[in-house]
Amino acid sequence: MRVLLGIILGGILTVGAAYLYDSHHALEAANAPTSAQRPLVNWDVVGTKWQHLTARARSEWFRVAGRS
């Protein structure tokens, strides 16, 4: 149980740290010249992929559970 909790907590910390890093550097990049550092994560792509993943998981669950 501790291992599972550790894996989940590690994933949350990793995503949270990447988000904080990008949100901090996004403000600097908006005010800097074009040679500014790019974001660590493309959050628009992450959001789109997450929506596709949850929609597919939901449709598969409905298929397995026998709902339409």
Biopython code that builds the backbone (N, CA, C, O; Angstrom):
import numpy as np
from Bio.PDB.StructureBuilder import StructureBuilder

atoms = [
    (1, "MET", "N", (0.820, -1.190, 0.000)),
    (1, "MET", "CA", (0.000, 0.000, 0.000)),
    (1, "MET", "C", (0.867, 1.259, 0.000)),
    (1, "MET", "O", (0.529, 2.253, -0.644)),
    (2, "ARG", "N", (1.980, 1.212, 0.721)),
    (2, "ARG", "CA", (2.877, 2.364, 0.750)),
    (2, "ARG", "C", (3.495, 2.620, -0.614)),
    (2, "ARG", "O", (3.702, 3.768, -1.006)),
    (3, "VAL", "N", (3.788, 1.542, -1.334)),
    (3, "VAL", "CA", (4.387, 1.696, -2.659)),
    (3, "VAL", "C", (3.411, 2.398, -3.594)),
    (3, "VAL", "O", (3.793, 3.320, -4.314)),
    (4, "LEU", "N", (2.163, 1.970, -3.587)),
    (4, "LEU", "CA", (1.152, 2.589, -4.443)),
    (4, "LEU", "C", (0.968, 4.062, -4.079)),
    (4, "LEU", "O", (0.891, 4.916, -4.962)),
    (5, "LEU", "N", (0.900, 4.354, -2.799)),
    (5, "LEU", "CA", (0.775, 5.740, -2.355)),
    (5, "LEU", "C", (1.996, 6.559, -2.783)),
    (5, "LEU", "O", (1.864, 7.710, -3.197)),
    (6, "GLY", "N", (3.172, 5.963, -2.680)),
    (6, "GLY", "CA", (4.394, 6.647, -3.099)),
    (6, "GLY", "C", (4.424, 6.929, -4.588)),
    (6, "GLY", "O", (4.869, 7.996, -5.011)),
    (7, "ILE", "N", (3.952, 5.977, -5.390)),
    (7, "ILE", "CA", (3.910, 6.176, -6.840)),
    (7, "ILE", "C", (2.938, 7.299, -7.190)),
    (7, "ILE", "O", (3.250, 8.167, -8.005)),
    (8, "ILE", "N", (1.768, 7.277, -6.575)),
    (8, "ILE", "CA", (0.768, 8.315, -6.848)),
    (8, "ILE", "C", (1.285, 9.679, -6.401)),
    (8, "ILE", "O", (1.174, 10.658, -7.139)),
    (9, "LEU", "N", (1.844, 9.746, -5.207)),
    (9, "LEU", "CA", (2.375, 11.005, -4.696)),
    (9, "LEU", "C", (3.530, 11.510, -5.561)),
    (9, "LEU", "O", (3.637, 12.710, -5.811)),
    (10, "GLY", "N", (4.385, 10.611, -6.013)),
    (10, "GLY", "CA", (5.488, 10.999, -6.888)),
    (10, "GLY", "C", (5.002, 11.562, -8.210)),
    (10, "GLY", "O", (5.551, 12.545, -8.708)),
    (11, "GLY", "N", (3.975, 10.946, -8.780)),
    (11, "GLY", "CA", (3.407, 11.463, -10.027)),
    (11, "GLY", "C", (2.804, 12.840, -9.844)),
    (11, "GLY", "O", (2.992, 13.727, -10.677)),
    (12, "ILE", "N", (2.078, 13.016, -8.750)),
    (12, "ILE", "CA", (1.460, 14.317, -8.475)),
    (12, "ILE", "C", (2.533, 15.385, -8.260)),
    (12, "ILE", "O", (2.410, 16.501, -8.765)),
    (13, "LEU", "N", (3.572, 15.048, -7.519)),
    (13, "LEU", "CA", (4.652, 16.008, -7.289)),
    (13, "LEU", "C", (5.381, 16.358, -8.578)),
    (13, "LEU", "O", (5.748, 17.515, -8.785)),
    (14, "THR", "N", (5.597, 15.375, -9.446)),
    (14, "THR", "CA", (6.285, 15.629, -10.709)),
    (14, "THR", "C", (5.481, 16.563, -11.598)),
    (14, "THR", "O", (6.018, 17.538, -12.124)),
    (15, "VAL", "N", (4.196, 16.271, -11.769)),
    (15, "VAL", "CA", (3.346, 17.118, -12.608)),
    (15, "VAL", "C", (3.207, 18.504, -11.982)),
    (15, "VAL", "O", (3.247, 19.512, -12.689)),
    (16, "GLY", "N", (3.048, 18.558, -10.677)),
    (16, "GLY", "CA", (2.937, 19.852, -10.002)),
    (16, "GLY", "C", (4.197, 20.691, -10.145)),
    (16, "GLY", "O", (4.117, 21.898, -10.376)),
    (17, "ALA", "N", (5.355, 20.064, -10.011)),
    (17, "ALA", "CA", (6.614, 20.793, -10.160)),
    (17, "ALA", "C", (6.788, 21.303, -11.587)),
    (17, "ALA", "O", (7.235, 22.433, -11.788)),
    (18, "ALA", "N", (6.442, 20.487, -12.576)),
    (18, "ALA", "CA", (6.537, 20.927, -13.970)),
    (18, "ALA", "C", (5.592, 22.093, -14.232)),
    (18, "ALA", "O", (5.949, 23.039, -14.934)),
    (19, "TYR", "N", (4.389, 22.026, -13.669)),
    (19, "TYR", "CA", (3.422, 23.115, -13.849)),
    (19, "TYR", "C", (3.934, 24.405, -13.209)),
    (19, "TYR", "O", (3.859, 25.472, -13.818)),
    (20, "LEU", "N", (4.450, 24.311, -11.991)),
    (20, "LEU", "CA", (4.980, 25.501, -11.324)),
    (20, "LEU", "C", (6.167, 26.082, -12.084)),
    (20, "LEU", "O", (6.275, 27.300, -12.227)),
    (21, "TYR", "N", (7.046, 25.232, -12.564)),
    (21, "TYR", "CA", (8.203, 25.685, -13.340)),
    (21, "TYR", "C", (7.747, 26.426, -14.587)),
    (21, "TYR", "O", (8.235, 27.518, -14.879)),
    (22, "ASP", "N", (6.809, 25.830, -15.324)),
    (22, "ASP", "CA", (6.334, 26.449, -16.557)),
    (22, "ASP", "C", (5.565, 27.734, -16.288)),
    (22, "ASP", "O", (5.721, 28.707, -17.025)),
    (23, "SER", "N", (4.741, 27.759, -15.254)),
    (23, "SER", "CA", (3.972, 28.974, -14.978)),
    (23, "SER", "C", (4.895, 30.112, -14.549)),
    (23, "SER", "O", (4.630, 31.274, -14.856)),
    (24, "HIS", "N", (5.967, 29.789, -13.848)),
    (24, "HIS", "CA", (6.928, 30.818, -13.448)),
    (24, "HIS", "C", (7.688, 31.340, -14.661)),
    (24, "HIS", "O", (7.871, 32.549, -14.803)),
    (25, "HIS", "N", (8.129, 30.447, -15.530)),
    (25, "HIS", "CA", (8.912, 30.857, -16.690)),
    (25, "HIS", "C", (8.047, 31.396, -17.819)),
    (25, "HIS", "O", (8.573, 32.038, -18.729)),
    (26, "ALA", "N", (6.756, 31.162, -17.795)),
    (26, "ALA", "CA", (5.872, 31.722, -18.820)),
    (26, "ALA", "C", (5.804, 33.238, -18.676)),
    (26, "ALA", "O", (5.740, 33.953, -19.675)),
    (27, "LEU", "N", (5.816, 33.726, -17.452)),
    (27, "LEU", "CA", (5.803, 35.169, -17.236)),
    (27, "LEU", "C", (7.087, 35.811, -17.745)),
    (27, "LEU", "O", (7.054, 36.893, -18.332)),
    (28, "GLU", "N", (8.203, 35.154, -17.524)),
    (28, "GLU", "CA", (9.479, 35.673, -18.015)),
    (28, "GLU", "C", (9.539, 35.625, -19.531)),
    (28, "GLU", "O", (10.047, 36.555, -20.159)),
    (29, "ALA", "N", (9.027, 34.552, -20.130)),
    (29, "ALA", "CA", (9.068, 34.395, -21.582)),
    (29, "ALA", "C", (8.172, 35.414, -22.271)),
    (29, "ALA", "O", (8.474, 35.845, -23.384)),
    (30, "ALA", "N", (7.081, 35.803, -21.634)),
    (30, "ALA", "CA", (6.178, 36.786, -22.235)),
    (30, "ALA", "C", (6.832, 38.160, -22.308)),
    (30, "ALA", "O", (6.518, 38.950, -23.198)),
    (31, "ASN", "N", (7.724, 38.445, -21.392)),
    (31, "ASN", "CA", (8.368, 39.761, -21.350)),
    (31, "ASN", "C", (9.763, 39.765, -21.960)),
    (31, "ASN", "O", (10.392, 40.820, -22.038)),
    (32, "ALA", "N", (10.256, 38.618, -22.391)),
    (32, "ALA", "CA", (11.622, 38.505, -22.893)),
    (32, "ALA", "C", (11.628, 38.486, -24.421)),
    (32, "ALA", "O", (10.581, 38.317, -25.046)),
    (33, "PRO", "N", (12.802, 38.658, -25.018)),
    (33, "PRO", "CA", (12.892, 38.554, -26.482)),
    (33, "PRO", "C", (12.611, 37.133, -26.962)),
    (33, "PRO", "O", (12.365, 36.236, -26.155)),
    (34, "THR", "N", (12.647, 36.934, -28.263)),
    (34, "THR", "CA", (12.251, 35.652, -28.850)),
    (34, "THR", "C", (13.182, 34.508, -28.495)),
    (34, "THR", "O", (12.813, 33.348, -28.679)),
    (35, "SER", "N", (14.363, 34.790, -27.997)),
    (35, "SER", "CA", (15.293, 33.719, -27.644)),
    (35, "SER", "C", (15.044, 33.169, -26.243)),
    (35, "SER", "O", (15.890, 32.463, -25.695)),
    (36, "ALA", "N", (13.891, 33.486, -25.664)),
    (36, "ALA", "CA", (13.577, 33.021, -24.308)),
    (36, "ALA", "C", (13.395, 31.511, -24.283)),
    (36, "ALA", "O", (13.136, 30.879, -25.307)),
    (37, "GLN", "N", (13.533, 30.963, -23.113)),
    (37, "GLN", "CA", (13.421, 29.520, -22.924)),
    (37, "GLN", "C", (11.983, 29.057, -23.139)),
    (37, "GLN", "O", (11.038, 29.688, -22.666)),
    (38, "ARG", "N", (11.832, 27.952, -23.856)),
    (38, "ARG", "CA", (10.510, 27.388, -24.113)),
    (38, "ARG", "C", (9.987, 26.696, -22.863)),
    (38, "ARG", "O", (10.771, 26.316, -21.993)),
    (39, "PRO", "N", (8.658, 26.528, -22.762)),
    (39, "PRO", "CA", (8.102, 25.825, -21.602)),
    (39, "PRO", "C", (8.557, 24.368, -21.563)),
    (39, "PRO", "O", (8.864, 23.768, -22.594)),
    (40, "LEU", "N", (8.592, 23.826, -20.380)),
    (40, "LEU", "CA", (8.985, 22.440, -20.179)),
    (40, "LEU", "C", (7.940, 21.490, -20.740)),
    (40, "LEU", "O", (8.282, 20.454, -21.309)),
    (41, "VAL", "N", (6.662, 21.838, -20.582)),
    (41, "VAL", "CA", (5.553, 20.987, -21.011)),
    (41, "VAL", "C", (4.609, 21.817, -21.868)),
    (41, "VAL", "O", (4.326, 22.970, -21.542)),
    (42, "ASN", "N", (4.123, 21.240, -22.960)),
    (42, "ASN", "CA", (3.117, 21.889, -23.786)),
    (42, "ASN", "C", (1.754, 21.542, -23.195)),
    (42, "ASN", "O", (1.199, 20.485, -23.495)),
    (43, "TRP", "N", (1.217, 22.414, -22.366)),
    (43, "TRP", "CA", (0.020, 22.107, -21.594)),
    (43, "TRP", "C", (-1.226, 21.998, -22.454)),
    (43, "TRP", "O", (-2.172, 21.313, -22.065)),
    (44, "ASP", "N", (-1.258, 22.650, -23.611)),
    (44, "ASP", "CA", (-2.407, 22.495, -24.513)),
    (44, "ASP", "C", (-2.494, 21.064, -25.022)),
    (44, "ASP", "O", (-3.576, 20.481, -25.084)),
    (45, "VAL", "N", (-1.355, 20.508, -25.383)),
    (45, "VAL", "CA", (-1.325, 19.121, -25.861)),
    (45, "VAL", "C", (-1.683, 18.168, -24.729)),
    (45, "VAL", "O", (-2.412, 17.198, -24.940)),
    (46, "VAL", "N", (-1.180, 18.435, -23.537)),
    (46, "VAL", "CA", (-1.501, 17.586, -22.385)),
    (46, "VAL", "C", (-3.008, 17.588, -22.128)),
    (46, "VAL", "O", (-3.595, 16.536, -21.872)),
    (47, "GLY", "N", (-3.628, 18.753, -22.194)),
    (47, "GLY", "CA", (-5.071, 18.843, -21.982)),
    (47, "GLY", "C", (-5.860, 18.074, -23.024)),
    (47, "GLY", "O", (-6.825, 17.385, -22.695)),
    (48, "THR", "N", (-5.453, 18.191, -24.285)),
    (48, "THR", "CA", (-6.138, 17.469, -25.361)),
    (48, "THR", "C", (-5.979, 15.966, -25.195)),
    (48, "THR", "O", (-6.949, 15.220, -25.331)),
    (49, "LYS", "N", (-4.769, 15.519, -24.903)),
    (49, "LYS", "CA", (-4.526, 14.083, -24.708)),
    (49, "LYS", "C", (-5.306, 13.560, -23.501)),
    (49, "LYS", "O", (-5.836, 12.450, -23.547)),
    (50, "TRP", "N", (-5.384, 14.338, -22.434)),
    (50, "TRP", "CA", (-6.116, 13.924, -21.243)),
    (50, "TRP", "C", (-7.598, 13.778, -21.556)),
    (50, "TRP", "O", (-8.237, 12.832, -21.094)),
    (51, "GLN", "N", (-8.153, 14.701, -22.333)),
    (51, "GLN", "CA", (-9.561, 14.602, -22.717)),
    (51, "GLN", "C", (-9.816, 13.352, -23.550)),
    (51, "GLN", "O", (-10.814, 12.661, -23.347)),
    (52, "HIS", "N", (-8.905, 13.058, -24.496)),
    (52, "HIS", "CA", (-9.058, 11.845, -25.302)),
    (52, "HIS", "C", (-8.966, 10.592, -24.431)),
    (52, "HIS", "O", (-9.740, 9.650, -24.604)),
    (53, "LEU", "N", (-8.022, 10.586, -23.501)),
    (53, "LEU", "CA", (-7.845, 9.431, -22.626)),
    (53, "LEU", "C", (-9.078, 9.192, -21.761)),
    (53, "LEU", "O", (-9.541, 8.057, -21.644)),
    (54, "THR", "N", (-9.611, 10.243, -21.160)),
    (54, "THR", "CA", (-10.777, 10.065, -20.300)),
    (54, "THR", "C", (-12.018, 9.688, -21.100)),
    (54, "THR", "O", (-12.841, 8.902, -20.629)),
    (55, "ALA", "N", (-12.163, 10.239, -22.306)),
    (55, "ALA", "CA", (-13.316, 9.872, -23.139)),
    (55, "ALA", "C", (-13.240, 8.408, -23.541)),
    (55, "ALA", "O", (-14.251, 7.706, -23.522)),
    (56, "ARG", "N", (-12.052, 7.943, -23.905)),
    (56, "ARG", "CA", (-11.905, 6.541, -24.294)),
    (56, "ARG", "C", (-12.109, 5.616, -23.099)),
    (56, "ARG", "O", (-12.760, 4.578, -23.222)),
    (57, "ALA", "N", (-11.560, 5.982, -21.950)),
    (57, "ALA", "CA", (-11.747, 5.162, -20.747)),
    (57, "ALA", "C", (-13.222, 5.092, -20.373)),
    (57, "ALA", "O", (-13.717, 4.035, -19.982)),
    (58, "ARG", "N", (-13.918, 6.209, -20.491)),
    (58, "ARG", "CA", (-15.349, 6.233, -20.181)),
    (58, "ARG", "C", (-16.129, 5.342, -21.143)),
    (58, "ARG", "O", (-16.997, 4.579, -20.720)),
    (59, "SER", "N", (-15.820, 5.440, -22.444)),
    (59, "SER", "CA", (-16.544, 4.617, -23.420)),
    (59, "SER", "C", (-16.239, 3.130, -23.228)),
    (59, "SER", "O", (-17.131, 2.297, -23.387)),
    (60, "GLU", "N", (-15.001, 2.787, -22.889)),
    (60, "GLU", "CA", (-14.660, 1.388, -22.630)),
    (60, "GLU", "C", (-15.354, 0.891, -21.364)),
    (60, "GLU", "O", (-15.809, -0.252, -21.314)),
    (61, "TRP", "N", (-15.438, 1.734, -20.353)),
    (61, "TRP", "CA", (-16.123, 1.339, -19.129)),
    (61, "TRP", "C", (-17.593, 1.083, -19.408)),
    (61, "TRP", "O", (-18.158, 0.102, -18.925)),
    (62, "PHE", "N", (-18.214, 1.954, -20.182)),
    (62, "PHE", "CA", (-19.621, 1.755, -20.530)),
    (62, "PHE", "C", (-19.802, 0.469, -21.331)),
    (62, "PHE", "O", (-20.794, -0.237, -21.156)),
    (63, "ARG", "N", (-18.845, 0.163, -22.210)),
    (63, "ARG", "CA", (-18.924, -1.062, -23.002)),
    (63, "ARG", "C", (-18.811, -2.285, -22.099)),
    (63, "ARG", "O", (-19.577, -3.236, -22.250)),
    (64, "VAL", "N", (-17.870, -2.271, -21.167)),
    (64, "VAL", "CA", (-17.663, -3.403, -20.268)),
    (64, "VAL", "C", (-18.833, -3.541, -19.293)),
    (64, "VAL", "O", (-19.270, -4.654, -18.998)),
    (65, "ALA", "N", (-19.331, -2.429, -18.801)),
    (65, "ALA", "CA", (-20.416, -2.456, -17.824)),
    (65, "ALA", "C", (-21.770, -2.739, -18.470)),
    (65, "ALA", "O", (-22.749, -2.995, -17.769)),
    (66, "GLY", "N", (-21.833, -2.694, -19.787)),
    (66, "GLY", "CA", (-23.075, -3.007, -20.485)),
    (66, "GLY", "C", (-24.033, -1.846, -20.599)),
    (66, "GLY", "O", (-25.217, -2.032, -20.880)),
    (67, "ARG", "N", (-23.523, -0.645, -20.381)),
    (67, "ARG", "CA", (-24.367, 0.541, -20.552)),
    (67, "ARG", "C", (-24.191, 1.073, -21.963)),
    (67, "ARG", "O", (-23.212, 0.769, -22.644)),
    (68, "SER", "N", (-25.158, 1.871, -22.385)),
    (68, "SER", "CA", (-25.030, 2.465, -23.723)),
    (68, "SER", "C", (-24.965, 3.964, -23.658)),
    (68, "SER", "O", (-24.857, 4.622, -24.692)),
]
sb = StructureBuilder()
sb.init_structure("model")
sb.init_model(0)
sb.init_chain("A")
sb.init_seg("    ")
for serial, (resi, resn, name, xyz) in enumerate(atoms, 1):
    if name == "N":
        sb.init_residue(resn, " ", resi, " ")
    sb.init_atom(name, np.array(xyz, "f"), 0.0, 1.0, " ", f" {name:<3s}", serial, name[0])
structure = sb.get_structure()
